[in-house]
């Protein structure tokens, strides 16, 4: 798949869901495509799933369901994360 302007998707999250303890739904039906060179900000109120999404992207936790790909490969690969 090639995105607009001929750039290929760097990160693709398709129908991502994450639950904790079998009951607490942190993310439901998250779809996101980030192309090379894009700048991404996650904004929202406390408890909306921003940190959960970042942990999924970094591979620190795994989705309950859905598909996360880096450059067409499943999983996070070789990434680092620095918490503020």
PDB file of N, CA, C and O in Angstrom:
ATOM      1  N   UNK A   1       0.830  -1.160   0.000  1.00  0.00           N
ATOM      2  CA  UNK A   1       0.000   0.000   0.000  1.00  0.00           C
ATOM      3  C   UNK A   1       0.888   1.241   0.000  1.00  0.00           C
ATOM      4  O   UNK A   1       1.856   1.316   0.756  1.00  0.00           O
ATOM      5  N   UNK A   2       0.564   2.191  -0.828  1.00  0.00           N
ATOM      6  CA  UNK A   2       1.290   3.454  -0.876  1.00  0.00           C
ATOM      7  C   UNK A   2       0.336   4.574  -0.494  1.00  0.00           C
ATOM      8  O   UNK A   2      -0.781   4.643  -1.006  1.00  0.00           O
ATOM      9  N   UNK A   3       0.761   5.428   0.382  1.00  0.00           N
ATOM     10  CA  UNK A   3      -0.066   6.529   0.859  1.00  0.00           C
ATOM     11  C   UNK A   3       0.007   7.699  -0.111  1.00  0.00           C
ATOM     12  O   UNK A   3       0.706   7.649  -1.124  1.00  0.00           O
ATOM     13  N   UNK A   4      -0.722   8.740   0.219  1.00  0.00           N
ATOM     14  CA  UNK A   4      -0.671   9.954  -0.589  1.00  0.00           C
ATOM     15  C   UNK A   4       0.758  10.442  -0.727  1.00  0.00           C
ATOM     16  O   UNK A   4       1.591  10.216   0.151  1.00  0.00           O
ATOM     17  N   UNK A   5       1.031  11.102  -1.816  1.00  0.00           N
ATOM     18  CA  UNK A   5       2.343  11.684  -2.094  1.00  0.00           C
ATOM     19  C   UNK A   5       3.420  10.612  -2.252  1.00  0.00           C
ATOM     20  O   UNK A   5       4.608  10.913  -2.140  1.00  0.00           O
ATOM     21  N   UNK A   6       3.017   9.359  -2.511  1.00  0.00           N
ATOM     22  CA  UNK A   6       3.980   8.309  -2.782  1.00  0.00           C
ATOM     23  C   UNK A   6       4.723   7.778  -1.570  1.00  0.00           C
ATOM     24  O   UNK A   6       5.638   6.968  -1.720  1.00  0.00           O
ATOM     25  N   UNK A   7       4.356   8.209  -0.379  1.00  0.00           N
ATOM     26  CA  UNK A   7       5.033   7.720   0.827  1.00  0.00           C
ATOM     27  C   UNK A   7       4.357   6.448   1.320  1.00  0.00           C
ATOM     28  O   UNK A   7       3.131   6.341   1.324  1.00  0.00           O
ATOM     29  N   UNK A   8       5.171   5.494   1.731  1.00  0.00           N
ATOM     30  CA  UNK A   8       4.630   4.244   2.255  1.00  0.00           C
ATOM     31  C   UNK A   8       4.336   4.400   3.742  1.00  0.00           C
ATOM     32  O   UNK A   8       5.026   5.139   4.444  1.00  0.00           O
ATOM     33  N   UNK A   9       3.306   3.699   4.219  1.00  0.00           N
ATOM     34  CA  UNK A   9       3.002   3.755   5.650  1.00  0.00           C
ATOM     35  C   UNK A   9       4.154   3.219   6.490  1.00  0.00           C
ATOM     36  O   UNK A   9       4.693   2.145   6.223  1.00  0.00           O
ATOM     37  N   UNK A  10       4.517   3.982   7.501  1.00  0.00           N
ATOM     38  CA  UNK A  10       5.540   3.555   8.452  1.00  0.00           C
ATOM     39  C   UNK A  10       4.894   2.725   9.564  1.00  0.00           C
ATOM     40  O   UNK A  10       5.419   1.687   9.966  1.00  0.00           O
ATOM     41  N   UNK A  11       3.755   3.199  10.048  1.00  0.00           N
ATOM     42  CA  UNK A  11       3.018   2.528  11.116  1.00  0.00           C
ATOM     43  C   UNK A  11       1.571   2.382  10.680  1.00  0.00           C
ATOM     44  O   UNK A  11       0.953   3.338  10.210  1.00  0.00           O
ATOM     45  N   UNK A  12       1.038   1.187  10.838  1.00  0.00           N
ATOM     46  CA  UNK A  12      -0.373   0.942  10.557  1.00  0.00           C
ATOM     47  C   UNK A  12      -0.973   0.187  11.732  1.00  0.00           C
ATOM     48  O   UNK A  12      -0.495  -0.880  12.118  1.00  0.00           O
ATOM     49  N   UNK A  13      -2.023   0.759  12.290  1.00  0.00           N
ATOM     50  CA  UNK A  13      -2.777   0.096  13.354  1.00  0.00           C
ATOM     51  C   UNK A  13      -4.190  -0.114  12.823  1.00  0.00           C
ATOM     52  O   UNK A  13      -4.871   0.844  12.458  1.00  0.00           O
ATOM     53  N   UNK A  14      -4.626  -1.365  12.781  1.00  0.00           N
ATOM     54  CA  UNK A  14      -5.931  -1.694  12.212  1.00  0.00           C
ATOM     55  C   UNK A  14      -6.806  -2.408  13.231  1.00  0.00           C
ATOM     56  O   UNK A  14      -6.467  -3.487  13.716  1.00  0.00           O
ATOM     57  N   UNK A  15      -7.935  -1.788  13.545  1.00  0.00           N
ATOM     58  CA  UNK A  15      -8.935  -2.371  14.440  1.00  0.00           C
ATOM     59  C   UNK A  15      -8.334  -2.842  15.766  1.00  0.00           C
ATOM     60  O   UNK A  15      -8.661  -3.916  16.272  1.00  0.00           O
ATOM     61  N   UNK A  16      -7.452  -2.012  16.308  1.00  0.00           N
ATOM     62  CA  UNK A  16      -6.778  -2.348  17.567  1.00  0.00           C
ATOM     63  C   UNK A  16      -7.755  -2.237  18.736  1.00  0.00           C
ATOM     64  O   UNK A  16      -8.494  -1.261  18.867  1.00  0.00           O
ATOM     65  N   UNK A  17      -7.735  -3.257  19.571  1.00  0.00           N
ATOM     66  CA  UNK A  17      -8.464  -3.225  20.831  1.00  0.00           C
ATOM     67  C   UNK A  17      -7.530  -3.678  21.938  1.00  0.00           C
ATOM     68  O   UNK A  17      -6.699  -4.566  21.749  1.00  0.00           O
ATOM     69  N   UNK A  18      -7.681  -3.049  23.099  1.00  0.00           N
ATOM     70  CA  UNK A  18      -6.890  -3.438  24.268  1.00  0.00           C
ATOM     71  C   UNK A  18      -7.792  -3.419  25.488  1.00  0.00           C
ATOM     72  O   UNK A  18      -8.406  -2.404  25.817  1.00  0.00           O
ATOM     73  N   UNK A  19      -7.859  -4.566  26.150  1.00  0.00           N
ATOM     74  CA  UNK A  19      -8.589  -4.650  27.409  1.00  0.00           C
ATOM     75  C   UNK A  19      -7.626  -5.112  28.498  1.00  0.00           C
ATOM     76  O   UNK A  19      -6.667  -5.836  28.231  1.00  0.00           O
ATOM     77  N   UNK A  20      -7.889  -4.692  29.698  1.00  0.00           N
ATOM     78  CA  UNK A  20      -7.096  -5.086  30.862  1.00  0.00           C
ATOM     79  C   UNK A  20      -7.998  -5.851  31.823  1.00  0.00           C
ATOM     80  O   UNK A  20      -9.111  -5.419  32.123  1.00  0.00           O
ATOM     81  N   UNK A  21      -7.513  -6.978  32.295  1.00  0.00           N
ATOM     82  CA  UNK A  21      -8.275  -7.776  33.242  1.00  0.00           C
ATOM     83  C   UNK A  21      -9.541  -8.373  32.661  1.00  0.00           C
ATOM     84  O   UNK A  21     -10.421  -8.801  33.407  1.00  0.00           O
ATOM     85  N   UNK A  22      -9.647  -8.409  31.359  1.00  0.00           N
ATOM     86  CA  UNK A  22     -10.808  -8.991  30.714  1.00  0.00           C
ATOM     87  C   UNK A  22     -12.041  -8.114  30.709  1.00  0.00           C
ATOM     88  O   UNK A  22     -13.026  -8.448  30.049  1.00  0.00           O
ATOM     89  N   UNK A  23     -12.016  -6.995  31.430  1.00  0.00           N
ATOM     90  CA  UNK A  23     -13.204  -6.152  31.543  1.00  0.00           C
ATOM     91  C   UNK A  23     -12.972  -4.692  31.176  1.00  0.00           C
ATOM     92  O   UNK A  23     -13.832  -4.067  30.556  1.00  0.00           O
ATOM     93  N   UNK A  24     -11.834  -4.149  31.545  1.00  0.00           N
ATOM     94  CA  UNK A  24     -11.577  -2.730  31.330  1.00  0.00           C
ATOM     95  C   UNK A  24     -11.119  -2.495  29.897  1.00  0.00           C
ATOM     96  O   UNK A  24     -10.024  -2.907  29.512  1.00  0.00           O
ATOM     97  N   UNK A  25     -11.961  -1.832  29.110  1.00  0.00           N
ATOM     98  CA  UNK A  25     -11.640  -1.546  27.710  1.00  0.00           C
ATOM     99  C   UNK A  25     -10.871  -0.233  27.653  1.00  0.00           C
ATOM    100  O   UNK A  25     -11.422   0.830  27.940  1.00  0.00           O
ATOM    101  N   UNK A  26      -9.592  -0.310  27.281  1.00  0.00           N
ATOM    102  CA  UNK A  26      -8.752   0.885  27.189  1.00  0.00           C
ATOM    103  C   UNK A  26      -8.815   1.489  25.790  1.00  0.00           C
ATOM    104  O   UNK A  26      -8.842   2.710  25.641  1.00  0.00           O
ATOM    105  N   UNK A  27      -8.838   0.643  24.767  1.00  0.00           N
ATOM    106  CA  UNK A  27      -8.934   1.088  23.376  1.00  0.00           C
ATOM    107  C   UNK A  27      -9.880   0.160  22.633  1.00  0.00           C
ATOM    108  O   UNK A  27      -9.886  -1.049  22.864  1.00  0.00           O
ATOM    109  N   UNK A  28     -10.681   0.734  21.740  1.00  0.00           N
ATOM    110  CA  UNK A  28     -11.605  -0.072  20.955  1.00  0.00           C
ATOM    111  C   UNK A  28     -11.655   0.466  19.534  1.00  0.00           C
ATOM    112  O   UNK A  28     -11.923   1.647  19.313  1.00  0.00           O
ATOM    113  N   UNK A  29     -11.395  -0.414  18.573  1.00  0.00           N
ATOM    114  CA  UNK A  29     -11.479  -0.116  17.144  1.00  0.00           C
ATOM    115  C   UNK A  29     -10.607   1.079  16.743  1.00  0.00           C
ATOM    116  O   UNK A  29     -11.064   1.975  16.033  1.00  0.00           O
ATOM    117  N   UNK A  30      -9.351   1.086  17.202  1.00  0.00           N
ATOM    118  CA  UNK A  30      -8.400   2.142  16.848  1.00  0.00           C
ATOM    119  C   UNK A  30      -7.793   1.846  15.485  1.00  0.00           C
ATOM    120  O   UNK A  30      -7.232   0.772  15.270  1.00  0.00           O
ATOM    121  N   UNK A  31      -7.903   2.791  14.573  1.00  0.00           N
ATOM    122  CA  UNK A  31      -7.309   2.697  13.246  1.00  0.00           C
ATOM    123  C   UNK A  31      -6.427   3.919  13.040  1.00  0.00           C
ATOM    124  O   UNK A  31      -6.871   5.053  13.221  1.00  0.00           O
ATOM    125  N   UNK A  32      -5.176   3.684  12.661  1.00  0.00           N
ATOM    126  CA  UNK A  32      -4.218   4.776  12.514  1.00  0.00           C
ATOM    127  C   UNK A  32      -3.176   4.401  11.478  1.00  0.00           C
ATOM    128  O   UNK A  32      -2.661   3.283  11.482  1.00  0.00           O
ATOM    129  N   UNK A  33      -2.867   5.334  10.592  1.00  0.00           N
ATOM    130  CA  UNK A  33      -1.773   5.157   9.637  1.00  0.00           C
ATOM    131  C   UNK A  33      -0.860   6.365   9.740  1.00  0.00           C
ATOM    132  O   UNK A  33      -1.313   7.504   9.634  1.00  0.00           O
ATOM    133  N   UNK A  34       0.427   6.116   9.947  1.00  0.00           N
ATOM    134  CA  UNK A  34       1.431   7.172  10.017  1.00  0.00           C
ATOM    135  C   UNK A  34       2.430   6.909   8.901  1.00  0.00           C
ATOM    136  O   UNK A  34       3.023   5.833   8.828  1.00  0.00           O
ATOM    137  N   UNK A  35       2.610   7.892   8.038  1.00  0.00           N
ATOM    138  CA  UNK A  35       3.537   7.766   6.918  1.00  0.00           C
ATOM    139  C   UNK A  35       4.904   8.321   7.290  1.00  0.00           C
ATOM    140  O   UNK A  35       5.019   9.165   8.179  1.00  0.00           O
ATOM    141  N   UNK A  36       5.935   7.846   6.610  1.00  0.00           N
ATOM    142  CA  UNK A  36       7.276   8.375   6.823  1.00  0.00           C
ATOM    143  C   UNK A  36       7.292   9.885   6.651  1.00  0.00           C
ATOM    144  O   UNK A  36       6.746  10.405   5.679  1.00  0.00           O
ATOM    145  N   UNK A  37       7.908  10.586   7.581  1.00  0.00           N
ATOM    146  CA  UNK A  37       7.980  12.046   7.526  1.00  0.00           C
ATOM    147  C   UNK A  37       6.828  12.750   8.218  1.00  0.00           C
ATOM    148  O   UNK A  37       6.857  13.970   8.376  1.00  0.00           O
ATOM    149  N   UNK A  38       5.807  11.999   8.637  1.00  0.00           N
ATOM    150  CA  UNK A  38       4.677  12.603   9.342  1.00  0.00           C
ATOM    151  C   UNK A  38       5.077  12.984  10.761  1.00  0.00           C
ATOM    152  O   UNK A  38       6.009  12.415  11.330  1.00  0.00           O
ATOM    153  N   UNK A  39       4.368  13.945  11.318  1.00  0.00           N
ATOM    154  CA  UNK A  39       4.511  14.350  12.713  1.00  0.00           C
ATOM    155  C   UNK A  39       3.201  14.001  13.390  1.00  0.00           C
ATOM    156  O   UNK A  39       2.137  14.410  12.923  1.00  0.00           O
ATOM    157  N   UNK A  40       3.256  13.260  14.473  1.00  0.00           N
ATOM    158  CA  UNK A  40       2.050  12.772  15.129  1.00  0.00           C
ATOM    159  C   UNK A  40       1.994  13.252  16.568  1.00  0.00           C
ATOM    160  O   UNK A  40       2.984  13.181  17.295  1.00  0.00           O
ATOM    161  N   UNK A  41       0.833  13.740  16.974  1.00  0.00           N
ATOM    162  CA  UNK A  41       0.572  14.101  18.369  1.00  0.00           C
ATOM    163  C   UNK A  41      -0.681  13.377  18.815  1.00  0.00           C
ATOM    164  O   UNK A  41      -1.664  13.318  18.077  1.00  0.00           O
ATOM    165  N   UNK A  42      -0.652  12.829  20.012  1.00  0.00           N
ATOM    166  CA  UNK A  42      -1.834  12.215  20.598  1.00  0.00           C
ATOM    167  C   UNK A  42      -2.350  13.145  21.683  1.00  0.00           C
ATOM    168  O   UNK A  42      -1.653  13.414  22.662  1.00  0.00           O
ATOM    169  N   UNK A  43      -3.557  13.631  21.512  1.00  0.00           N
ATOM    170  CA  UNK A  43      -4.162  14.572  22.446  1.00  0.00           C
ATOM    171  C   UNK A  43      -5.478  14.014  22.950  1.00  0.00           C
ATOM    172  O   UNK A  43      -6.202  13.350  22.208  1.00  0.00           O
ATOM    173  N   UNK A  44      -5.785  14.279  24.193  1.00  0.00           N
ATOM    174  CA  UNK A  44      -7.059  13.855  24.742  1.00  0.00           C
ATOM    175  C   UNK A  44      -7.052  13.954  26.247  1.00  0.00           C
ATOM    176  O   UNK A  44      -6.008  14.163  26.865  1.00  0.00           O
ATOM    177  N   UNK A  45      -8.235  13.801  26.838  1.00  0.00           N
ATOM    178  CA  UNK A  45      -8.339  13.911  28.291  1.00  0.00           C
ATOM    179  C   UNK A  45      -7.705  12.716  28.993  1.00  0.00           C
ATOM    180  O   UNK A  45      -7.428  11.686  28.378  1.00  0.00           O
ATOM    181  N   UNK A  46      -7.488  12.875  30.266  1.00  0.00           N
ATOM    182  CA  UNK A  46      -6.932  11.808  31.093  1.00  0.00           C
ATOM    183  C   UNK A  46      -7.811  10.563  30.996  1.00  0.00           C
ATOM    184  O   UNK A  46      -9.035  10.638  31.097  1.00  0.00           O
ATOM    185  N   UNK A  47      -7.156   9.414  30.799  1.00  0.00           N
ATOM    186  CA  UNK A  47      -7.887   8.161  30.765  1.00  0.00           C
ATOM    187  C   UNK A  47      -8.452   7.757  29.425  1.00  0.00           C
ATOM    188  O   UNK A  47      -9.177   6.766  29.341  1.00  0.00           O
ATOM    189  N   UNK A  48      -8.138   8.503  28.360  1.00  0.00           N
ATOM    190  CA  UNK A  48      -8.729   8.187  27.053  1.00  0.00           C
ATOM    191  C   UNK A  48      -7.935   7.151  26.260  1.00  0.00           C
ATOM    192  O   UNK A  48      -8.407   6.697  25.218  1.00  0.00           O
ATOM    193  N   UNK A  49      -6.731   6.760  26.727  1.00  0.00           N
ATOM    194  CA  UNK A  49      -5.972   5.712  26.049  1.00  0.00           C
ATOM    195  C   UNK A  49      -4.705   6.153  25.350  1.00  0.00           C
ATOM    196  O   UNK A  49      -4.113   5.368  24.609  1.00  0.00           O
ATOM    197  N   UNK A  50      -4.271   7.388  25.563  1.00  0.00           N
ATOM    198  CA  UNK A  50      -3.046   7.878  24.901  1.00  0.00           C
ATOM    199  C   UNK A  50      -1.827   7.048  25.284  1.00  0.00           C
ATOM    200  O   UNK A  50      -1.084   6.600  24.411  1.00  0.00           O
ATOM    201  N   UNK A  51      -1.618   6.842  26.569  1.00  0.00           N
ATOM    202  CA  UNK A  51      -0.450   6.072  27.023  1.00  0.00           C
ATOM    203  C   UNK A  51      -0.548   4.616  26.598  1.00  0.00           C
ATOM    204  O   UNK A  51       0.463   4.000  26.259  1.00  0.00           O
ATOM    205  N   UNK A  52      -1.740   4.067  26.612  1.00  0.00           N
ATOM    206  CA  UNK A  52      -1.926   2.690  26.148  1.00  0.00           C
ATOM    207  C   UNK A  52      -1.550   2.584  24.679  1.00  0.00           C
ATOM    208  O   UNK A  52      -0.872   1.637  24.279  1.00  0.00           O
ATOM    209  N   UNK A  53      -1.980   3.542  23.873  1.00  0.00           N
ATOM    210  CA  UNK A  53      -1.626   3.537  22.446  1.00  0.00           C
ATOM    211  C   UNK A  53      -0.116   3.624  22.263  1.00  0.00           C
ATOM    212  O   UNK A  53       0.444   2.911  21.430  1.00  0.00           O
ATOM    213  N   UNK A  54       0.550   4.484  23.024  1.00  0.00           N
ATOM    214  CA  UNK A  54       2.008   4.607  22.914  1.00  0.00           C
ATOM    215  C   UNK A  54       2.714   3.321  23.342  1.00  0.00           C
ATOM    216  O   UNK A  54       3.703   2.924  22.727  1.00  0.00           O
ATOM    217  N   UNK A  55       2.216   2.677  24.380  1.00  0.00           N
ATOM    218  CA  UNK A  55       2.818   1.408  24.822  1.00  0.00           C
ATOM    219  C   UNK A  55       2.634   0.310  23.769  1.00  0.00           C
ATOM    220  O   UNK A  55       3.521  -0.521  23.571  1.00  0.00           O
ATOM    221  N   UNK A  56       1.489   0.311  23.101  1.00  0.00           N
ATOM    222  CA  UNK A  56       1.263  -0.633  22.004  1.00  0.00           C
ATOM    223  C   UNK A  56       2.218  -0.357  20.852  1.00  0.00           C
ATOM    224  O   UNK A  56       2.826  -1.280  20.308  1.00  0.00           O
ATOM    225  N   UNK A  57       2.350   0.906  20.483  1.00  0.00           N
ATOM    226  CA  UNK A  57       3.230   1.297  19.374  1.00  0.00           C
ATOM    227  C   UNK A  57       4.666   0.887  19.667  1.00  0.00           C
ATOM    228  O   UNK A  57       5.378   0.429  18.773  1.00  0.00           O
ATOM    229  N   UNK A  58       5.096   1.052  20.924  1.00  0.00           N
ATOM    230  CA  UNK A  58       6.472   0.723  21.302  1.00  0.00           C
ATOM    231  C   UNK A  58       6.684  -0.771  21.511  1.00  0.00           C
ATOM    232  O   UNK A  58       7.822  -1.221  21.650  1.00  0.00           O
ATOM    233  N   UNK A  59       5.605  -1.541  21.535  1.00  0.00           N
ATOM    234  CA  UNK A  59       5.731  -2.978  21.743  1.00  0.00           C
ATOM    235  C   UNK A  59       5.872  -3.379  23.198  1.00  0.00           C
ATOM    236  O   UNK A  59       6.234  -4.517  23.495  1.00  0.00           O
ATOM    237  N   UNK A  60       5.587  -2.450  24.116  1.00  0.00           N
ATOM    238  CA  UNK A  60       5.682  -2.759  25.543  1.00  0.00           C
ATOM    239  C   UNK A  60       4.519  -3.630  26.005  1.00  0.00           C
ATOM    240  O   UNK A  60       4.652  -4.403  26.953  1.00  0.00           O
ATOM    241  N   UNK A  61       3.378  -3.501  25.329  1.00  0.00           N
ATOM    242  CA  UNK A  61       2.218  -4.361  25.563  1.00  0.00           C
ATOM    243  C   UNK A  61       1.692  -4.789  24.198  1.00  0.00           C
ATOM    244  O   UNK A  61       2.041  -4.199  23.175  1.00  0.00           O
ATOM    245  N   UNK A  62       0.861  -5.806  24.193  1.00  0.00           N
ATOM    246  CA  UNK A  62       0.317  -6.330  22.944  1.00  0.00           C
ATOM    247  C   UNK A  62      -1.186  -6.077  22.891  1.00  0.00           C
ATOM    248  O   UNK A  62      -1.853  -6.088  23.926  1.00  0.00           O
ATOM    249  N   UNK A  63      -1.724  -5.849  21.694  1.00  0.00           N
ATOM    250  CA  UNK A  63      -3.165  -5.633  21.585  1.00  0.00           C
ATOM    251  C   UNK A  63      -3.940  -6.904  21.921  1.00  0.00           C
ATOM    252  O   UNK A  63      -3.457  -8.015  21.704  1.00  0.00           O
ATOM    253  N   UNK A  64      -5.136  -6.727  22.448  1.00  0.00           N
ATOM    254  CA  UNK A  64      -6.033  -7.846  22.679  1.00  0.00           C
ATOM    255  C   UNK A  64      -6.509  -8.400  21.342  1.00  0.00           C
ATOM    256  O   UNK A  64      -6.650  -9.610  21.169  1.00  0.00           O
ATOM    257  N   UNK A  65      -6.754  -7.492  20.400  1.00  0.00           N
ATOM    258  CA  UNK A  65      -7.099  -7.891  19.041  1.00  0.00           C
ATOM    259  C   UNK A  65      -6.697  -6.772  18.093  1.00  0.00           C
ATOM    260  O   UNK A  65      -6.411  -5.653  18.519  1.00  0.00           O
ATOM    261  N   UNK A  66      -6.679  -7.082  16.819  1.00  0.00           N
ATOM    262  CA  UNK A  66      -6.288  -6.116  15.802  1.00  0.00           C
ATOM    263  C   UNK A  66      -4.886  -6.384  15.294  1.00  0.00           C
ATOM    264  O   UNK A  66      -4.244  -7.365  15.671  1.00  0.00           O
ATOM    265  N   UNK A  67      -4.427  -5.495  14.433  1.00  0.00           N
ATOM    266  CA  UNK A  67      -3.136  -5.688  13.772  1.00  0.00           C
ATOM    267  C   UNK A  67      -2.315  -4.399  13.840  1.00  0.00           C
ATOM    268  O   UNK A  67      -2.808  -3.322  13.504  1.00  0.00           O
ATOM    269  N   UNK A  68      -1.061  -4.518  14.277  1.00  0.00           N
ATOM    270  CA  UNK A  68      -0.122  -3.405  14.331  1.00  0.00           C
ATOM    271  C   UNK A  68       1.085  -3.776  13.478  1.00  0.00           C
ATOM    272  O   UNK A  68       1.703  -4.819  13.689  1.00  0.00           O
ATOM    273  N   UNK A  69       1.420  -2.918  12.514  1.00  0.00           N
ATOM    274  CA  UNK A  69       2.540  -3.187  11.611  1.00  0.00           C
ATOM    275  C   UNK A  69       3.462  -1.984  11.511  1.00  0.00           C
ATOM    276  O   UNK A  69       3.012  -0.840  11.447  1.00  0.00           O
ATOM    277  N   UNK A  70       4.755  -2.262  11.499  1.00  0.00           N
ATOM    278  CA  UNK A  70       5.793  -1.274  11.220  1.00  0.00           C
ATOM    279  C   UNK A  70       6.367  -1.619   9.852  1.00  0.00           C
ATOM    280  O   UNK A  70       6.934  -2.697   9.674  1.00  0.00           O
ATOM    281  N   UNK A  71       6.229  -0.729   8.899  1.00  0.00           N
ATOM    282  CA  UNK A  71       6.735  -0.933   7.530  1.00  0.00           C
ATOM    283  C   UNK A  71       6.301  -2.287   6.978  1.00  0.00           C
ATOM    284  O   UNK A  71       7.082  -2.980   6.325  1.00  0.00           O
ATOM    285  N   UNK A  72       5.058  -2.654   7.242  1.00  0.00           N
ATOM    286  CA  UNK A  72       4.503  -3.891   6.726  1.00  0.00           C
ATOM    287  C   UNK A  72       4.804  -5.127   7.535  1.00  0.00           C
ATOM    288  O   UNK A  72       4.317  -6.208   7.203  1.00  0.00           O
ATOM    289  N   UNK A  73       5.600  -5.003   8.600  1.00  0.00           N
ATOM    290  CA  UNK A  73       5.953  -6.150   9.448  1.00  0.00           C
ATOM    291  C   UNK A  73       5.169  -6.081  10.751  1.00  0.00           C
ATOM    292  O   UNK A  73       5.050  -5.013  11.351  1.00  0.00           O
ATOM    293  N   UNK A  74       4.641  -7.205  11.185  1.00  0.00           N
ATOM    294  CA  UNK A  74       3.892  -7.249  12.446  1.00  0.00           C
ATOM    295  C   UNK A  74       4.791  -6.983  13.640  1.00  0.00           C
ATOM    296  O   UNK A  74       5.939  -7.425  13.671  1.00  0.00           O
ATOM    297  N   UNK A  75       4.272  -6.262  14.620  1.00  0.00           N
ATOM    298  CA  UNK A  75       5.000  -6.013  15.860  1.00  0.00           C
ATOM    299  C   UNK A  75       5.797  -4.727  15.815  1.00  0.00           C
ATOM    300  O   UNK A  75       5.828  -4.027  14.803  1.00  0.00           O
ATOM    301  N   UNK A  76       6.436  -4.432  16.926  1.00  0.00           N
ATOM    302  CA  UNK A  76       7.131  -3.158  17.088  1.00  0.00           C
ATOM    303  C   UNK A  76       8.541  -3.156  16.525  1.00  0.00           C
ATOM    304  O   UNK A  76       9.063  -2.092  16.192  1.00  0.00           O
ATOM    305  N   UNK A  77       9.167  -4.309  16.410  1.00  0.00           N
ATOM    306  CA  UNK A  77      10.538  -4.321  15.915  1.00  0.00           C
ATOM    307  C   UNK A  77      11.501  -3.762  16.942  1.00  0.00           C
ATOM    308  O   UNK A  77      11.312  -3.951  18.143  1.00  0.00           O
ATOM    309  N   UNK A  78      12.531  -3.077  16.479  1.00  0.00           N
ATOM    310  CA  UNK A  78      13.594  -2.557  17.339  1.00  0.00           C
ATOM    311  C   UNK A  78      13.340  -1.080  17.607  1.00  0.00           C
ATOM    312  O   UNK A  78      13.757  -0.227  16.823  1.00  0.00           O
ATOM    313  N   UNK A  79      12.660  -0.770  18.709  1.00  0.00           N
ATOM    314  CA  UNK A  79      12.296   0.605  19.054  1.00  0.00           C
ATOM    315  C   UNK A  79      12.743   0.929  20.463  1.00  0.00           C
ATOM    316  O   UNK A  79      12.973   0.040  21.282  1.00  0.00           O
ATOM    317  N   UNK A  80      12.861   2.203  20.727  1.00  0.00           N
ATOM    318  CA  UNK A  80      13.117   2.684  22.071  1.00  0.00           C
ATOM    319  C   UNK A  80      12.062   3.708  22.434  1.00  0.00           C
ATOM    320  O   UNK A  80      11.449   4.318  21.558  1.00  0.00           O
ATOM    321  N   UNK A  81      11.854   3.893  23.717  1.00  0.00           N
ATOM    322  CA  UNK A  81      10.892   4.888  24.169  1.00  0.00           C
ATOM    323  C   UNK A  81      11.462   5.584  25.401  1.00  0.00           C
ATOM    324  O   UNK A  81      12.090   4.952  26.251  1.00  0.00           O
ATOM    325  N   UNK A  82      11.236   6.880  25.484  1.00  0.00           N
ATOM    326  CA  UNK A  82      11.673   7.675  26.630  1.00  0.00           C
ATOM    327  C   UNK A  82      10.428   8.312  27.225  1.00  0.00           C
ATOM    328  O   UNK A  82       9.731   9.074  26.554  1.00  0.00           O
ATOM    329  N   UNK A  83      10.151   8.000  28.484  1.00  0.00           N
ATOM    330  CA  UNK A  83       8.993   8.581  29.146  1.00  0.00           C
ATOM    331  C   UNK A  83       9.379   9.916  29.761  1.00  0.00           C
ATOM    332  O   UNK A  83      10.481  10.077  30.286  1.00  0.00           O
ATOM    333  N   UNK A  84       8.479  10.848  29.690  1.00  0.00           N
ATOM    334  CA  UNK A  84       8.718  12.193  30.193  1.00  0.00           C
ATOM    335  C   UNK A  84       8.409  12.268  31.666  1.00  0.00           C
ATOM    336  O   UNK A  84       8.551  13.330  32.272  1.00  0.00           O
TER     337      UNK A  84
END
